[in-house]
Structures are given as structure tokens and as C-alpha cells.
Amino acid sequence: MQETVQSATDYTKERQAELVGNTLQRFVFENSDIRGEIVSLDSSWQSVLKRRAYPPAIRILLGEITAAAILLSATIKIDGTLAIQFKGKSKLQLLISETTNSSTFRAMAKWKNNDEINQKDTHLLNNGVLAVTITPRESGQPYQGLVEVGEKSIQEAVENYMEKSEQLTTRLWLASDDQKIAGILLQKLPKNYDAESEAWNRITTLASTITDEELLTLNPKNILRRLFHEETIRIFEEQKIDFSCSCSEERTEQMLQSLGEMEARSILAEQDSVDITCEFCGKKYIYSSSGVDRIFSNRTGETIQKPSDAVN
């Protein structure tokens, strides 16, 4: 790793060329039981932002929790989904990012609309709870771990979760803006912890010198050169990460069934149709009277679908 590191200034000239770098980069330190990952999303992150006008403070936290979810999903081998969800008691009500086999993701947030949401002294994470939920695709029950957030960052809450629930010492560095999100994860492998303490301290100290600007402007391999040019690192093939929503007509109809026929017909009487908008991707599912009849009588029929931006 002796190549020249690309500077943040140089990167500015190449910004547009880099807007296809939706990747997860795995790596290991050859002489230490430490593994790492770097996630970098630009156009796929913008696919999330274009569906809703998130306030800047919400946008940053949603980007951080999305980067954290993708990084965690790559460390926990599952055939299914991993979701990180924050529930707040202040102006921020919900953050959620869900990944599928660490190759696709979706994310959304809910908040109270008021003028205080972007004040600098607003503690949006105050007294909230962070949940990590793992749902197998085929069999088995979902597993969920909870950790209180207080006024801590998303980064600290996830680190705390990994230590308590997975017994894995983990460090994260996360950054987000309206163009890109990025993050680094370092993790001790579960063996020879005492012997690895010196290497762990050295490597995490080096990683702590990364700035948000560098995370958001340098590509993953240049970040590795910038931080660990004196270490021996094995880099694996990049993995593509795409935005993708798992909403479907089947899931929407199941939700209507759980709502109940009386409530569905009440909405139908008021609005002439039952309109359901996916809060992740903005797709609208519109059920007419015949569609509601079909759902609650198991008759076959058609449902109108049309894309639409979700509204807050």
C-alpha cells in the first residue's frame, strides 16, 4: 500500500465521476485478528433522499444509521434481513434502516414538524432506544437486541450493542451529508483478545484520525492507504450495495387484513378508495371497492399501483 493517497482537494474535481461508488469493502489485517469494512454510498443514498424532504439534522442521523446497518449486516452472516431502528421520545420519533443480505437497503425517518428540529442544541437522540433486529428469510424466529441511547451518538449506541449482545469489541466511524454516506467498522475476532490488545489499540488509534470530510470524499482504498499504510492488509472484492424496497401488494393486503374489514370499509366510505403509501419508497397502493371486497372475501381481482413520492 505505497501508492499516493488522493487528497480531499483533488477529490472535489472528481466528485461526479465518483457518484457510482455504492460499495462495501471488506479487509483484514494479516498479522492481527482484526477485520474491517468500509461502506461508501452516493447515488443509492440519493435514491433515499429524493423520496422525502428530510430536515438536515434528520438526514445526517438517517445516513449514519444506514451506514451502521450495512456494516453490521456484513459481520453477521444471515440469510434474511438486519434492521437498526431508533425510537425517540423527542422531536425525532423514528429512524430505521433495513438491509437484505448486506447487498440492498432501504431507510426512512419520522419526526415532529416544528421549527426546533434544526436548532443546534436540539438533542434528537435524547432518551431514545436503539433496536437491532435480525429476521431469517426461511426459518427461525426474529432476534432483537435493545440498547438505550441517551444523548449518545448512533455510533456509540451500536458499539454498545455489539459489546453487550454479540460480545464483539467493535468500533465505528460514521459520516453523512446530502450527497454521500460512509463508515468504517473495525472488529476484534473472538480469539486471543489479550494478545491482540496492543494491535487493537494501535489500529483503532490510527482509524480515529479519519475526519468526516475524508470519509465523505476519499474512496475506500485511499482511506485504507491514508490510515494503515504501514500495516499489512488483505483487501477483498468490493460488494455492490443498492437501494431496494421490499414492499409488495401481498404485504400491503396483509396489512389491510390486520387493520380489519370494518376499518377498511370505513376509510372506503370516506375516501372512495383505500390509499396506502410505502414510507420507504413512496409507491402507492390504491384499493377500490372491488379490491377491498376481494381482500376480505378471497376473490381474485386487480389492484391499481402507481409510483408517488411519499409525504411526511
FIZAZA-851817 format. One record per residue (C-alpha): z, x, y negated; residue in three letters. Coordinates in pm, whole numbers, padded with zeros to 5 digits, always signed. Example, Ala and Ser with C-alpha at 12.3 -4.5 7.8 and 13.67 -1.06 7.14 Angstrom:
<kolpas>
+00780+01230+00450Ala+00714+01367+00106Ser
</kolpas>
This chain:
<kolpas>
+00000+00000+00000Met-00108+00261-00251Gln-00365+00058-00444Glu-00317-00004-00815Thr-00122-00318-00893Val-00307-00572-01107Gln-00116-00635-01429Ser-00031-00976-01571Ala-00252-00899-01873Thr-00552-00818-01655Asp-00495-01136-01458Tyr-00535-01356-01764Thr-00905-01266-01777Lys-00948-01369-01413Glu-00745-01689-01421Arg-01031-01924-01348Gln-01155-01712-01058Ala-00810-01730-00903Glu-00792-02112-00909Leu-00882-02131-00542Val-00583-01939-00411Gly-00388-02208-00226Asn-00233-01985+00035Thr+00076-01890+00228Leu+00104-01517+00302Gln+00340-01405+00580Arg+00464-01047+00619Phe+00730-00844+00800Val+00900-00515+00725Phe+00811-00284+01014Glu+01133-00083+01010Asn+01374-00370+00944Ser+01449-00708+01097Asp+01340-00885+00780Ile+01050-01123+00733Arg+00896-01271+00425Gly+00647-01518+00285Glu+00469-01573-00044Ile+00323-01909-00139Val+00075-01948-00424Ser-00080-02284-00514Leu-00306-02367-00805Asp-00580-02629-00756Ser-00382-02807-00483Ser-00080-02818-00717Trp-00300-02962-00990Gln-00401-03234-00743Ser-00038-03347-00757Val-00010-03330-01136Leu-00326-03525-01214Lys-00186-03831-01037Arg+00107-03875-01274Arg+00214-03751-01619Ala+00534-03568-01530Tyr+00756-03452-01818Pro+00763-03069-01838Pro+01121-03037-01709Ala+01046-03263-01410Ile+00718-03082-01343Arg+00893-02745-01315Ile+01155-02870-01070Leu+00896-03057-00862Leu+00690-02738-00841Gly+00993-02536-00733Glu+01095-02782-00461Ile+00734-02793-00336Thr+00714-02414-00311Ala+01051-02411-00131Ala+00940-02677+00119Ala+00625-02486+00213Ile+00817-02160+00250Leu+01083-02323+00469Leu+00833-02503+00689Ser+00677-02169+00777Ala+01012-02033+00900Thr+01100-02334+01118Ile+00843-02385+01392Lys+00788-02759+01430Ile+00508-02992+01527Asp+00571-03251+01262Gly+00692-03266+00903Thr+00955-03096+00691Leu+01068-03259+00369Ala+01302-03139+00097Ile+01444-03424-00108Gln+01673-03414-00410Phe+01859-03728-00516Lys+02017-03710-00858Gly+02281-03901-01048Lys+02148-03821-01394Ser+01811-03881-01559Lys+01634-03725-01261Leu+01652-03975-00975Gln+01433-03821-00706Leu+01231-03514-00614Leu+01058-03496-00280Ile+00808-03260-00123Ser+00684-03302+00232Glu+00485-03052+00437Thr+00299-03100+00764Thr+00297-02800+00996Asn+00307-02581+00681Ser-00063-02648+00615Ser-00065-02963+00400Thr+00182-03104+00149Phe+00249-03391-00087Arg+00510-03431-00361Ala+00640-03680-00618Met+00932-03745-00853Ala+01113-04040-01011Lys+01309-04030-01333Trp+01453-04247-01608Lys+01223-04266-01907Asn+01411-04167-02220Asn+01396-03914-02499Asp+01667-03695-02348Glu+01471-03593-02039Ile+01328-03278-02202Asn+01630-03165-02404Gln+01721-02804-02323Lys+02082-02883-02244Asp+01997-03165-02002Thr+02134-03080-01656His+01888-03264-01435Leu+02039-03131-01111Leu+02397-03212-01204Asn+02599-03359-00911Asn+02289-03420-00700Gly+02236-03386-00325Val+01960-03191-00155Leu+01843-03301+00191Ala+01617-03115+00432Val+01465-03348+00692Thr+01267-03231+00996Ile+01069-03500+01177Thr+00893-03412+01507Pro+00545-03561+01541Arg+00558-03675+01903Glu+00914-03696+02032Ser+01275-03645+01937Gly+01484-03777+01651Gln+01459-03658+01290Pro+01716-03398+01191Tyr+01864-03390+00843Gln+02090-03140+00670Gly+02260-03207+00336Leu+02394-02978+00065Val+02542-03057-00273Glu+02358-02912-00570Val+02599-02945-00862Gly+02436-02765-01154Glu+02277-02504-00929Lys+01906-02437-00907Ser+01674-02561-00633Ile+01659-02200-00518Gln+02037-02168-00473Glu+02067-02506-00303Ala+01801-02418-00044Val+01959-02077+00018Glu+02292-02251+00073Asn+02133-02496+00316Tyr+01973-02218+00521Met+02302-02028+00544Glu+02510-02330+00646Lys+02269-02534+00857Ser+02039-02272+01009Glu+02274-01968+00998Gln+01994-01762+00849Leu+02053-01543+00545Thr+01769-01631+00309Thr+01671-01551-00050Arg+01418-01736-00261Leu+01240-01674-00591Trp+01052-01975-00730Leu+00833-02035-01034Ala+00627-02328-01162Ser+00411-02430-01457Asp+00130-02679-01524Asp-00132-02457-01360Gln+00036-02298-01064Lys+00344-02278-00844Ile+00458-01975-00650Ala+00751-01849-00450Gly+00883-01568-00235Ile+01110-01604+00068Leu+01294-01319+00238Leu+01495-01379+00553Gln+01708-01175+00791Lys+01604-01216+01151Leu+01903-01312+01372Pro+01981-00972+01523Lys+02160-00653+01425Asn+02288-00802+01099Tyr+02537-00523+01032Asp+02279-00251+01088Ala+02039-00432+00857Glu+02272-00475+00560Ser+02152-00162+00379Glu+01784-00253+00422Ala+01854-00614+00321Trp+02033-00510+00005Asn+01757-00268-00089Arg+01472-00511-00025Ile+01633-00809-00199Thr+01720-00588-00495Thr+01355-00490-00524Leu+01245-00853-00493Ala+01488-00954-00768Ser+01286-00752-01019Thr+00999-01004-00997Ile+00950-01216-01309Thr+00826-01575-01331Asp+00518-01451-01515Glu+00434-01209-01235Glu+00487-01477-00969Leu+00250-01708-01154Leu-00016-01451-01240Thr-00034-01185-00970Leu-00190-01267-00635Asn+00029-01230-00321Pro-00095-00888-00213Lys-00048-00745-00560Asn+00304-00886-00566Ile+00377-00704-00241Leu+00242-00380-00387Arg+00439-00432-00706Arg+00768-00488-00522Leu+00750-00296-00195Phe+00502-00011-00237His+00747+00230-00072Glu+00812+00005+00229Glu+00605-00026+00546Thr+00484-00384+00564Ile+00267-00566+00815Arg+00070-00846+00649Ile-00063-01140+00849Phe-00370-01351+00783Glu-00339-01590+00490Glu-00291-01956+00568Gln-00464-02222+00362Lys-00241-02487+00201Ile-00395-02817+00087Asp-00272-03131-00082Phe-00299-03427+00156Ser-00131-03766+00162Cys-00032-03933+00489Ser-00025-04287+00354Cys-00228-04538+00555Ser-00297-04907+00594Glu-00089-04911+00911Glu+00218-04765+00736Arg+00174-04997+00439Thr+00163-05301+00665Glu+00475-05183+00846Gln+00648-05161+00508Met+00540-05516+00424Leu+00671-05637+00759Gln+01007-05473+00690Ser+01010-05644+00347Leu+00985-05980+00522Gly+00741-06268+00515Glu+00939-06475+00265Met+00946-06194+00008Glu+00579-06107+00064Ala+00471-06469+00012Arg+00690-06495-00297Ser+00506-06197-00450Ile+00175-06350-00342Leu+00258-06680-00516Ala+00337-06497-00841Glu+00050-06247-00849Gln-00225-06390-00620Asp-00210-06063-00421Ser+00042-05811-00295Val-00040-05474-00452Asp+00121-05158-00314Ile+00057-04819-00474Thr+00132-04495-00288Cys+00358-04293-00518Glu+00230-03965-00374Phe-00146-04002-00409Cys-00196-04316-00620Gly-00403-04508-00364Lys-00369-04886-00398Lys-00348-05124-00102Tyr-00425-05482-00209Ile-00343-05773+00023Tyr-00485-06118-00045Ser-00355-06438+00108Ser-00562-06384+00423Ser-00430-06028+00451Gly-00068-06147+00435Val-00150-06419+00691Asp-00291-06154+00924Arg+00008-05920+00893Ile+00260-06190+00976Phe+00056-06368+01242Ser-00103-06060+01408Asn-00455-06184+01335Arg-00730-05930+01268Thr-00881-05906+00924Gly-00962-05669+00645Glu-00758-05518+00366Thr-00904-05406+00035Ile-00830-05046-00059Gln-00921-04873-00380Lys-00810-04545-00539Pro-00599-04564-00851Ser-00364-04339-01045Asp+00000-04415-00971Ala+00201-04531-01269Val+00561-04439-01336Asn
</kolpas>
